[in-house]
């Protein structure tokens, strides 16, 4: 049996997801944005120089326009992506999470929760199923199987495992949360409001010991 170092259960609010994703973008995309801004800025400067030398130079104005437009898009795109992500998540089923940390890996389990609308629809479906069962006893077995399947779907979990040493992991901490970045493409957020003081200290010690914080 594996030696489990820590087990924590938590959820995430939209404001926390937005803040975590913003920090993720800042960590992995800020340098790239600055580099491209410098390149596009040079294009703008060249365009201005061409226009000063020859006010009728069409290519000078073209360089200025393209450079300014590309600089704007370089900084606006991350904001647009972040807003789109939040809008998408706001309409999705609420999720809760469970993280278990072992000596050699981190296991993250995502659990789906039914919304109020889904619960209401499920109750209506149960009532209809019970009515049909009374009318047609021959369908009893089928109804029971359906209910069992529904129960399985409600308890469906998504489990992800990441291994120290083989997966690239980096962690970050601020006043509100711990952040875990995996392979520069995934972000996991641990809100401090969901963690006890001991859990926060243990998580900090593990991340420090694994040299990812």
C-alpha positions, 0 to 999 in steps of 0.5 A: 500500500502506498504511503499517502502524504496528504488528502484534501477535498475542495471546490473552486469559485469562478473568481478563484479560477479566473485569478489562477488562470491569470497567474498561469498566463502571467507565468508562461505567456508574459515573456512571450507577449513582451518579446512579440511586443518588442518585435511589433514595436520595432515594425512600428518604429520602422514604419514611422521612419519610412513615413517621416522620410516619405509621407507618401510611402504606403508601406510605412503606414501599413507597417504602423497599422499592422504593428499597432494592431498586432500589439493590441491583439497580443495583450487582448487575446489572453483577456478574451480567452480568460473571459471565454473560459469563465463564461463557459464554466459558469454554465457548467455543472459544479465540480468538487475535487479530491487530491491525494499526494503520495511519495511518487505521484499526485492523484486528482479526482474530479467529482461532478455534482448535479445542479438544482435543475438536474436534480429536479429533472431527475426527480421527475424522471423517477416519478415517471419511472415509478408510474410506468412500473405500476402500469407495466410490471414487465418493465420492472427489470428495465427500470431498475437497470436504468436507475442503477445506470443513473446512479453510476453516472451521478457518481462518475469521477475523473481521475488524473495521475501526475508523477514527480520526476516525469511530469513537469510540475511547478507550484505557486502560493499567494494569500488566497490559494496554492497553484499547481502547474503541470507540463506548462498546460494544466493548472490546478487550484487549491483555495486556502479557504477550503484547507485547514492550517495543518493542510496548508502547512503540509501541502507547502512542505510537500511542494517545497520538498519536491522542489516545485515551490 
